[in-house]
Amino acid sequence: MRTFRFVVVCSALLVSGSVVARATVAPSEPSGSLAVFNAVGTLAVHGDGVIFGVVGQGSLVLVNYRPGVPGATPMVSGATAHVEDGLVVYSGANIRFLLPEGRYSIQTSGSGIDLSAVGRGAISSIPPANAGPSGPPPGGLVALDGASFASFSAFGSSPGIFGPHALPS
């Protein structure tokens, strides 16, 4: 019986402590989300938050990354890296990557591109060099801020914005 009372008292203290802790935590800034499924083509994404994904066949260019947490580093596997025009370019098959909390700007090219991001930012499709400025949008599907998946053609030449409307600089 003493053990039962001890468990009840400890549980009550634990619950009341978690309620107080939850009430004293400052609310975080609202986040948006980006999901890309089975894209084909070239995509540019810049944002503030976390992004990870897979490029089935093609390349990932790390245009810019500034970690928001000391010691955070990009993680990339399944690719060979080389420097081209001062940028790190990863190419190969089944490229997996994670850019932890921070500001980033990446470009993916190829097929089987799946991306997920949380935070705020924008995604744009880049037409092939020989297609002109109104070239075809990439294949695949995109969802912004929890909305249903839609074709990239729904955005036309406008970037898809996710998260709070103020984009990172």
N, C-alpha and C positions, 0 to 999 in steps of 0.2 A: 504494500500500500504506500510506503514511503517513496519507493521508486516511482510509482505512478504520479504522486504529487510533485516530485522533483521534475519529472518530464513535463507535466502540465505547466509548472511555473517557468521552466526554461523556455518552453514553446511560446508562452505569453510574452516573455521578455524579448525573445527573438522577433516575434511578429510586431510588437510595439516599436522596437528599435528600427526595423526595416521601414515602418511607416514614417517615423521621424526622419530617417535618412532620405527617403524618397521625397519628402516634403521640402527638405533643405537643399536638394540638388537643383541648380539653375537649369531652366529649360534650354535645350540645345537649339541651334539654328535649324530651321526646317531644311530638309534635304529632298532632292528629287532623285529620279532613277532613270537609267537608260538600259535597254535590253536590245541587242541585235542578234538575230537568228539567221544562220546560214546565208550570210551576205556574200556577194560576188562583186568584185570591183575594187575601187579605191575609196577609202573613208578617212576623213580627218576628224579627230575628236580632241577638243581641249576642254579642260574643266578643273574643278577644285574638289577633291575628295578621293575616292578609291576607284580604280578601274582594273579589271582583269579580263582575260579572254583567251581565245584560241584562234589561231589562223591555220586552217587545214592545210593549205599550200600557198606559199607566197612570202610576204615580207612584213616586218614591223619596223617602223622608223621612230626612234625616240627623239623627237624634235626638241623637247624641253621637259625637265622634271625638277621641281624644287620640293624636297620633302617638307612636310608640315610637322614632322616629329623627328627629333635628332636621331641619327643612326638608321633611318629608314632608307632602304635601297631597293631599286627595281630588281625583280626576279624574272628571268627569262630562261626557258629550257626548250630543247628540241630545235635549236637554231645555231647557225654559225654567225658570228658577228664580225663586221668590218666597218671601217670609218669611210664615209663618202661625203665629200663637201663639208667636213666638220661635224657630221651627224652619225650616230651609231645606227647601223642598219643590221637587223637580224633577218636572215632568210633561211627557209627550209620547209619541212613538212611537220605538221602537228606542233606548231610553235605555241607554247603556253607562257603567259606573262601575268605579272601582278605588279602594279604600281601602288604601294601603300599610301596612306593619307598624304596628300600634297597637291601641288598645282602641276598639271601635266599638259603636254601637247604631243599627240602621237598621230601617225598615219599608218594605216594597214592597207595592203594590196594583196589581192589573190582571191581564193575561193574558200568556202567553208568557214567564214569569219563569224565567230560568236563573241559578243562583248557584253559585259555588265559593268555598270558604274553607279555609284551612289554619291550624291553631292549636287553640284550644279555645273552646267557647261553647255556645250553645243556640239552637234555632229553634222558634218557636211559630206556630200559625195563629191568626188573629183572626177570629172569626165576624162576619158582617155585623151592623150595629147592630139590624136588625129581626129577626134570627134567634134572639135569646136566647143565653144562655151555652153551650148545647150545639148551636150551629148546625153546619151541615155543614162538614167539613174542606175545605180547598182541593183542587182537582184537581191532578194532576201527580204526580211521583215524587220521592222523597228517598232519599239514601244517606248513612249516617254511618260514619265511620272505615273506609272501604273495603268496607263490606258491600254486598250487592246492593241495587239500587233497590227500594223498596217504596212503596205508596200512603201518602199523608198520614194516611189513616184508621187506619193501624196504630198511630199514636201516641195516638189519642183526644184528650183534652184535655191530656195531658202534653207538656212540651217535649221535643224531640229533643236529646240531649246529644252533643256531639262533642269529642274530645280528652280530656285528663286530666279527671277528675271535678271538680276544684276549678275553679269558674267564676270569671271575673274579677269584681272588685267595682266 
